[in-house]
Amino acid sequence: MENKKTIILGATPDSSRYAYLAANRLKAKGHSIVNVGIKKGEVAGVQIEKPEEIHTDIDTITLYVGPQNQPSLYQYILDTKPKRIIFNPGTENDELEQMAAKQGIETLEACTLVLLSIGQY
């Protein structure tokens, strides 16, 4: 299986959150992860970092940040130049999808957890 290095944007150490579950499942399936968020702590053995350092080797950004909180992250997301962005349920954002498409970034409105469970990640 191909390692698709993934940024979990909206990472949290709260085990009841989907971002936490996604980080752990991605690692379990052999994908490298970068946890990015505003919370302190670690998830799946990886520290949560602030959205400051631009990673240039990212396959996927999986979003767990609501659309109302995304505008301040647009530049970070676009500068990362991922191959794709997954808009998990509740994170859909037409404006960001259009901006990404203009840069040739694939966008997908889907659930990372479902994609992993059906082998479509």
C-alpha positions in Angstrom: 0.0 0.0 0.0 1.2 3.5 -0.8 2.0 5.8 2.1 0.0 8.9 1.6 1.5 11.5 3.9 -1.5 13.3 5.4 -2.0 16.5 7.4 -4.9 16.2 9.9 -6.0 19.8 10.0 -8.0 20.3 13.2 -6.1 17.6 15.1 -7.0 17.2 18.7 -6.0 15.0 21.6 -9.8 14.6 22.5 -10.4 10.9 21.8 -14.1 11.5 21.2 -13.4 13.6 18.1 -13.3 12.3 14.5 -9.9 14.0 13.9 -8.4 11.8 16.7 -9.9 8.6 15.2 -8.7 9.6 11.7 -5.1 10.2 13.0 -5.0 6.8 14.6 -6.6 4.9 11.7 -4.3 6.6 9.2 -1.2 5.5 11.2 -2.6 2.0 11.6 -3.0 1.8 7.8 0.6 2.8 7.3 0.2 6.4 6.4 2.6 9.1 7.8 0.7 11.9 9.5 1.2 15.5 10.5 -1.1 16.7 13.2 -2.0 20.4 12.8 -4.3 22.3 15.1 -4.7 24.8 17.9 -4.8 22.3 20.7 -1.6 21.1 22.5 -0.7 17.5 22.8 -0.2 14.5 20.6 -2.2 12.0 18.7 -1.1 8.6 17.5 2.4 9.4 18.8 2.7 12.6 16.8 2.8 16.1 18.4 0.2 18.6 17.3 1.8 21.6 15.6 0.5 25.0 14.8 -0.4 25.8 11.1 2.9 27.6 10.5 5.5 25.2 9.0 4.8 24.5 5.4 5.2 20.8 4.5 6.0 20.2 0.9 5.7 16.5 0.8 2.0 16.1 1.5 -0.4 13.9 -0.4 -3.6 14.7 1.4 -5.0 17.3 3.8 -8.0 16.0 5.6 -10.1 18.8 7.1 -11.7 18.8 10.5 -12.1 22.6 10.8 -15.5 24.1 10.1 -15.9 26.5 7.2 -16.3 29.5 9.5 -12.8 28.9 10.8 -11.1 28.0 7.5 -10.3 31.5 5.9 -7.3 32.1 8.2 -6.0 28.7 7.0 -6.4 29.2 3.2 -2.9 30.4 2.6 -1.4 27.6 4.7 -3.4 25.0 2.9 -2.7 26.3 -0.6 1.0 26.9 0.2 1.3 23.2 1.3 0.3 22.2 -2.3 -1.2 18.8 -1.4 -2.4 16.5 -4.1 -5.9 16.5 -2.6 -8.0 18.0 0.2 -10.7 15.9 1.8 -13.6 17.9 3.1 -15.0 15.7 5.9 -18.8 16.1 6.8 -19.4 19.6 8.1 -16.2 21.1 6.6 -17.5 21.6 3.1 -16.5 25.0 1.7 -17.2 26.1 -2.0 -14.8 29.0 -1.8 -11.8 26.9 -0.7 -12.7 24.1 -3.1 -12.6 26.6 -6.0 -9.3 28.1 -4.8 -7.8 24.6 -4.6 -9.1 23.6 -8.0 -7.5 26.7 -9.6 -4.2 25.4 -8.3 -4.8 21.9 -9.6 -5.5 20.4 -6.2 -8.1 17.6 -6.2 -11.0 18.2 -3.7 -13.2 15.5 -2.3 -16.3 15.8 -0.1 -16.0 12.5 1.8 -15.3 11.0 5.2 -11.7 10.0 5.7 -12.8 7.2 8.2 -15.2 5.7 5.6 -12.6 5.9 2.8 -10.1 4.1 5.0 -12.6 1.4 6.0 -13.5 0.6 2.4 -10.0 0.7 1.1 -10.6 3.8 -1.1 -8.2 6.2 0.7 
